[in-house]
Amino acid sequence: MAAGPRWRERLFALYFLSHIPVTLLIDLQALLPAGLHPQGLTELLQWYVTTFRDPLMLQPPEWFKAFIYCEAFLQLPFFPVAGYAFLKGGCRWIRTPAIIYSTHVATTLFAILAHVLFHDFSKSEHLGPQTLRERLILLSVYVPYLVIPLLILFTMLHSPHYSHVEKRKRK
């Protein structure tokens, strides 16, 4: 395989494989009852929420919980599969699942980013970002989870390496 897509494949593999512990140890805390997690993980989540002023993780609205359910039951099983495919390289079969995954994630991230940017946190959540600077800091946490799936989508759609169309020999 050419060196061109290899750096992207390594980035994609790191993205998917690093997502496994983040999902299991942090994100799923928003769905499970309090006290079910080890104290250290609860403290880590509390530190994150306080540091980045992210009320979505501590007091998730129902629409956000729906996204986490999708992450738990649809995305989490896909993470090791995608991690393997991109680590191995040259796996054209990952194209369609990666397009589905990246489109879904980009759509959910647009909703999350809009909420962070435009929701009036002062009326309902004391933990939310109150200033533009705090909103931008919180956005910096979420934006990579939009940018990398968009890069995956772009790569799957436009890279000849992942094209299913075989070049025909001219006679």
ZADO-1210 file (C-alpha; in nm, 4 decimals, padded with zeros to 6 digits):
<atoms>
<atom x="00.0000" y="00.0000" z="00.0000" code="MET" pos="1"/>
<atom x="00.1196" y="00.3519" z="-00.0703" code="ALA" pos="2"/>
<atom x="00.2478" y="00.5608" z="00.2194" code="ALA" pos="3"/>
<atom x="-00.0309" y="00.8169" z="00.1659" code="GLY" pos="4"/>
<atom x="-00.3230" y="00.6518" z="00.3459" code="PRO" pos="5"/>
<atom x="-00.1065" y="00.4718" z="00.6037" code="ARG" pos="6"/>
<atom x="-00.0784" y="00.7678" z="00.8443" code="TRP" pos="7"/>
<atom x="-00.4567" y="00.8016" z="00.8321" code="ARG" pos="8"/>
<atom x="-00.5050" y="00.4327" z="00.8985" code="GLU" pos="9"/>
<atom x="-00.2787" y="00.4557" z="01.2027" code="ARG" pos="10"/>
<atom x="-00.4716" y="00.7614" z="01.3257" code="LEU" pos="11"/>
<atom x="-00.8033" y="00.5817" z="01.2703" code="PHE" pos="12"/>
<atom x="-00.6781" y="00.2706" z="01.4535" code="ALA" pos="13"/>
<atom x="-00.5640" y="00.4819" z="01.7487" code="LEU" pos="14"/>
<atom x="-00.8969" y="00.6653" z="01.7472" code="TYR" pos="15"/>
<atom x="-01.1010" y="00.3429" z="01.7575" code="PHE" pos="16"/>
<atom x="-00.8810" y="00.1543" z="02.0035" code="LEU" pos="17"/>
<atom x="-00.8585" y="00.4504" z="02.2441" code="SER" pos="18"/>
<atom x="-01.2361" y="00.4809" z="02.2288" code="HIS" pos="19"/>
<atom x="-01.2838" y="00.1418" z="02.3967" code="ILE" pos="20"/>
<atom x="-01.1577" y="00.2351" z="02.7453" code="PRO" pos="21"/>
<atom x="-01.3082" y="00.5851" z="02.7242" code="VAL" pos="22"/>
<atom x="-01.6497" y="00.4392" z="02.6455" code="THR" pos="23"/>
<atom x="-01.6322" y="00.1629" z="02.9056" code="LEU" pos="24"/>
<atom x="-01.4810" y="00.3646" z="03.1893" code="LEU" pos="25"/>
<atom x="-01.6204" y="00.7160" z="03.1371" code="ILE" pos="26"/>
<atom x="-01.9059" y="00.7470" z="02.8894" code="ASP" pos="27"/>
<atom x="-02.1141" y="00.4570" z="03.0197" code="LEU" pos="28"/>
<atom x="-02.1233" y="00.6171" z="03.3642" code="GLN" pos="29"/>
<atom x="-02.3927" y="00.8484" z="03.2270" code="ALA" pos="30"/>
<atom x="-02.6221" y="00.5461" z="03.1789" code="LEU" pos="31"/>
<atom x="-02.5503" y="00.3300" z="03.4811" code="LEU" pos="32"/>
<atom x="-02.6808" y="00.3951" z="03.8333" code="PRO" pos="33"/>
<atom x="-02.4587" y="00.5925" z="04.0700" code="ALA" pos="34"/>
<atom x="-02.2468" y="00.3789" z="04.3005" code="GLY" pos="35"/>
<atom x="-02.2034" y="00.1060" z="04.0409" code="LEU" pos="36"/>
<atom x="-01.8632" y="00.2374" z="03.9323" code="HIS" pos="37"/>
<atom x="-01.5363" y="00.2217" z="04.1244" code="PRO" pos="38"/>
<atom x="-01.4752" y="00.5372" z="04.3272" code="GLN" pos="39"/>
<atom x="-01.1686" y="00.6275" z="04.1204" code="GLY" pos="40"/>
<atom x="-01.3701" y="00.6331" z="03.7965" code="LEU" pos="41"/>
<atom x="-01.6444" y="00.8379" z="03.9595" code="THR" pos="42"/>
<atom x="-01.3814" y="01.0848" z="04.0781" code="GLU" pos="43"/>
<atom x="-01.2258" y="01.0958" z="03.7290" code="LEU" pos="44"/>
<atom x="-01.5653" y="01.1773" z="03.5773" code="LEU" pos="45"/>
<atom x="-01.6275" y="01.4425" z="03.8427" code="GLN" pos="46"/>
<atom x="-01.2861" y="01.5971" z="03.7723" code="TRP" pos="47"/>
<atom x="-01.3610" y="01.6030" z="03.3990" code="TYR" pos="48"/>
<atom x="-01.7074" y="01.7584" z="03.4496" code="VAL" pos="49"/>
<atom x="-01.5699" y="02.0240" z="03.6847" code="THR" pos="50"/>
<atom x="-01.2601" y="02.1017" z="03.4782" code="THR" pos="51"/>
<atom x="-01.4352" y="02.1252" z="03.1422" code="PHE" pos="52"/>
<atom x="-01.7774" y="02.2339" z="03.2766" code="ARG" pos="53"/>
<atom x="-01.9534" y="01.9542" z="03.0896" code="ASP" pos="54"/>
<atom x="-02.2982" y="01.8941" z="03.2387" code="PRO" pos="55"/>
<atom x="-02.3852" y="01.6486" z="02.9600" code="LEU" pos="56"/>
<atom x="-02.1822" y="01.3773" z="03.1292" code="MET" pos="57"/>
<atom x="-02.3043" y="01.4330" z="03.4851" code="LEU" pos="58"/>
<atom x="-02.6685" y="01.5264" z="03.4206" code="GLN" pos="59"/>
<atom x="-02.7287" y="01.3958" z="03.0683" code="PRO" pos="60"/>
<atom x="-03.0498" y="01.5026" z="02.8961" code="PRO" pos="61"/>
<atom x="-03.2501" y="01.2184" z="02.7426" code="GLU" pos="62"/>
<atom x="-03.1363" y="01.2987" z="02.3854" code="TRP" pos="63"/>
<atom x="-02.7730" y="01.2714" z="02.5003" code="PHE" pos="64"/>
<atom x="-02.8444" y="00.9406" z="02.6750" code="LYS" pos="65"/>
<atom x="-02.9813" y="00.8135" z="02.3433" code="ALA" pos="66"/>
<atom x="-02.6448" y="00.8923" z="02.1830" code="PHE" pos="67"/>
<atom x="-02.4634" y="00.7075" z="02.4627" code="ILE" pos="68"/>
<atom x="-02.6908" y="00.4049" z="02.4165" code="TYR" pos="69"/>
<atom x="-02.5923" y="00.4088" z="02.0483" code="CYS" pos="70"/>
<atom x="-02.2291" y="00.4308" z="02.1538" code="GLU" pos="71"/>
<atom x="-02.2690" y="00.1381" z="02.3937" code="ALA" pos="72"/>
<atom x="-02.4653" y="-00.1002" z="02.1738" code="PHE" pos="73"/>
<atom x="-02.3746" y="-00.0038" z="01.8171" code="LEU" pos="74"/>
<atom x="-02.0387" y="00.1696" z="01.8240" code="GLN" pos="75"/>
<atom x="-01.8544" y="-00.0133" z="02.1036" code="LEU" pos="76"/>
<atom x="-01.8730" y="-00.3527" z="01.9267" code="PRO" pos="77"/>
<atom x="-01.7430" y="-00.1812" z="01.6118" code="PHE" pos="78"/>
<atom x="-01.4394" y="-00.0195" z="01.7805" code="PHE" pos="79"/>
<atom x="-01.2167" y="-00.3319" z="01.7984" code="PRO" pos="80"/>
<atom x="-01.3228" y="-00.4414" z="01.4484" code="VAL" pos="81"/>
<atom x="-01.2353" y="-00.1016" z="01.3017" code="ALA" pos="82"/>
<atom x="-00.9176" y="-00.0817" z="01.5105" code="GLY" pos="83"/>
<atom x="-00.8078" y="-00.4173" z="01.3713" code="TYR" pos="84"/>
<atom x="-00.8943" y="-00.3243" z="01.0123" code="ALA" pos="85"/>
<atom x="-00.7030" y="00.0020" z="01.0234" code="PHE" pos="86"/>
<atom x="-00.4037" y="-00.1456" z="01.2088" code="LEU" pos="87"/>
<atom x="-00.3804" y="-00.4284" z="00.9580" code="LYS" pos="88"/>
<atom x="-00.4262" y="-00.1928" z="00.6660" code="GLY" pos="89"/>
<atom x="-00.5545" y="-00.2723" z="00.3231" code="GLY" pos="90"/>
<atom x="-00.8955" y="-00.3910" z="00.4455" code="CYS" pos="91"/>
<atom x="-01.1384" y="-00.2672" z="00.1848" code="ARG" pos="92"/>
<atom x="-01.4284" y="-00.4387" z="00.3623" code="TRP" pos="93"/>
<atom x="-01.4151" y="-00.1663" z="00.6314" code="ILE" pos="94"/>
<atom x="-01.5315" y="00.0982" z="00.3820" code="ARG" pos="95"/>
<atom x="-01.9103" y="00.0603" z="00.4189" code="THR" pos="96"/>
<atom x="-01.9148" y="00.0112" z="00.7984" code="PRO" pos="97"/>
<atom x="-01.6770" y="00.3073" z="00.8379" code="ALA" pos="98"/>
<atom x="-01.9036" y="00.5261" z="00.6224" code="ILE" pos="99"/>
<atom x="-02.2051" y="00.4301" z="00.8345" code="ILE" pos="100"/>
<atom x="-02.0128" y="00.4862" z="01.1591" code="TYR" pos="101"/>
<atom x="-01.8605" y="00.8195" z="01.0602" code="SER" pos="102"/>
<atom x="-02.1867" y="00.9587" z="00.9246" code="THR" pos="103"/>
<atom x="-02.3716" y="00.8611" z="01.2414" code="HIS" pos="104"/>
<atom x="-02.1060" y="01.0054" z="01.4725" code="VAL" pos="105"/>
<atom x="-02.0736" y="01.3303" z="01.2769" code="ALA" pos="106"/>
<atom x="-02.4504" y="01.3769" z="01.2987" code="THR" pos="107"/>
<atom x="-02.4541" y="01.3233" z="01.6752" code="THR" pos="108"/>
<atom x="-02.1581" y="01.5556" z="01.7221" code="LEU" pos="109"/>
<atom x="-02.3319" y="01.8382" z="01.5374" code="PHE" pos="110"/>
<atom x="-02.6165" y="01.8146" z="01.7904" code="ALA" pos="111"/>
<atom x="-02.3738" y="01.8074" z="02.0844" code="ILE" pos="112"/>
<atom x="-02.1690" y="02.1008" z="01.9528" code="LEU" pos="113"/>
<atom x="-02.4846" y="02.3047" z="01.8894" code="ALA" pos="114"/>
<atom x="-02.5967" y="02.2345" z="02.2453" code="HIS" pos="115"/>
<atom x="-02.2613" y="02.3427" z="02.3879" code="VAL" pos="116"/>
<atom x="-02.2581" y="02.6577" z="02.1751" code="LEU" pos="117"/>
<atom x="-02.6178" y="02.7734" z="02.2041" code="PHE" pos="118"/>
<atom x="-02.7834" y="02.6250" z="02.5141" code="HIS" pos="119"/>
<atom x="-02.8475" y="02.8666" z="02.8008" code="ASP" pos="120"/>
<atom x="-02.6796" y="02.6767" z="03.0829" code="PHE" pos="121"/>
<atom x="-02.7356" y="02.9549" z="03.3375" code="SER" pos="122"/>
<atom x="-03.1053" y="02.8701" z="03.3689" code="LYS" pos="123"/>
<atom x="-03.0894" y="02.4958" z="03.4164" code="SER" pos="124"/>
<atom x="-02.7448" y="02.3615" z="03.4986" code="GLU" pos="125"/>
<atom x="-02.4983" y="02.5201" z="03.7358" code="HIS" pos="126"/>
<atom x="-02.2177" y="02.3095" z="03.5907" code="LEU" pos="127"/>
<atom x="-02.2411" y="02.4221" z="03.2286" code="GLY" pos="128"/>
<atom x="-02.0069" y="02.6655" z="03.0590" code="PRO" pos="129"/>
<atom x="-02.1013" y="03.0242" z="03.1394" code="GLN" pos="130"/>
<atom x="-01.8555" y="03.2205" z="02.9264" code="THR" pos="131"/>
<atom x="-01.7511" y="03.1963" z="02.5629" code="LEU" pos="132"/>
<atom x="-01.4057" y="03.0858" z="02.6772" code="ARG" pos="133"/>
<atom x="-01.5551" y="02.7986" z="02.8806" code="GLU" pos="134"/>
<atom x="-01.7720" y="02.6968" z="02.5843" code="ARG" pos="135"/>
<atom x="-01.4677" y="02.6949" z="02.3549" code="LEU" pos="136"/>
<atom x="-01.2706" y="02.4846" z="02.6035" code="ILE" pos="137"/>
<atom x="-01.5551" y="02.2322" z="02.6186" code="LEU" pos="138"/>
<atom x="-01.5810" y="02.2368" z="02.2395" code="LEU" pos="139"/>
<atom x="-01.2109" y="02.1496" z="02.2223" code="SER" pos="140"/>
<atom x="-01.2948" y="01.8205" z="02.3959" code="VAL" pos="141"/>
<atom x="-01.5722" y="01.7299" z="02.1512" code="TYR" pos="142"/>
<atom x="-01.4348" y="01.8643" z="01.8203" code="VAL" pos="143"/>
<atom x="-01.1811" y="01.5818" z="01.7637" code="PRO" pos="144"/>
<atom x="-01.4731" y="01.3376" z="01.7818" code="TYR" pos="145"/>
<atom x="-01.6212" y="01.5256" z="01.4857" code="LEU" pos="146"/>
<atom x="-01.3037" y="01.5936" z="01.2873" code="VAL" pos="147"/>
<atom x="-01.1687" y="01.2383" z="01.2885" code="ILE" pos="148"/>
<atom x="-01.4991" y="01.0779" z="01.1785" code="PRO" pos="149"/>
<atom x="-01.5247" y="01.3399" z="00.9022" code="LEU" pos="150"/>
<atom x="-01.1698" y="01.2474" z="00.7957" code="LEU" pos="151"/>
<atom x="-01.2713" y="00.8803" z="00.8009" code="ILE" pos="152"/>
<atom x="-01.5765" y="00.9605" z="00.5882" code="LEU" pos="153"/>
<atom x="-01.3745" y="01.1671" z="00.3421" code="PHE" pos="154"/>
<atom x="-01.1105" y="00.8935" z="00.3173" code="THR" pos="155"/>
<atom x="-01.3646" y="00.6169" z="00.2634" code="MET" pos="156"/>
<atom x="-01.5486" y="00.8154" z="-00.0039" code="LEU" pos="157"/>
<atom x="-01.2553" y="00.9609" z="-00.1945" code="HIS" pos="158"/>
<atom x="-00.9504" y="00.7427" z="-00.1472" code="SER" pos="159"/>
<atom x="-00.8884" y="00.5126" z="-00.4433" code="PRO" pos="160"/>
<atom x="-00.7420" y="00.2695" z="-00.1891" code="HIS" pos="161"/>
<atom x="-01.0911" y="00.2044" z="-00.0487" code="TYR" pos="162"/>
<atom x="-01.2767" y="00.2165" z="-00.3769" code="SER" pos="163"/>
<atom x="-01.4673" y="-00.0991" z="-00.4607" code="HIS" pos="164"/>
<atom x="-01.4502" y="-00.0206" z="-00.8296" code="VAL" pos="165"/>
<atom x="-01.1757" y="-00.2204" z="-00.9883" code="GLU" pos="166"/>
<atom x="-00.9797" y="-00.0684" z="-01.2688" code="LYS" pos="167"/>
<atom x="-01.0549" y="-00.2435" z="-01.5929" code="ARG" pos="168"/>
<atom x="-00.7801" y="-00.3222" z="-01.8337" code="LYS" pos="169"/>
<atom x="-00.8092" y="-00.1394" z="-02.1619" code="ARG" pos="170"/>
<atom x="-00.7800" y="-00.3558" z="-02.4683" code="LYS" pos="171"/>
</atoms>
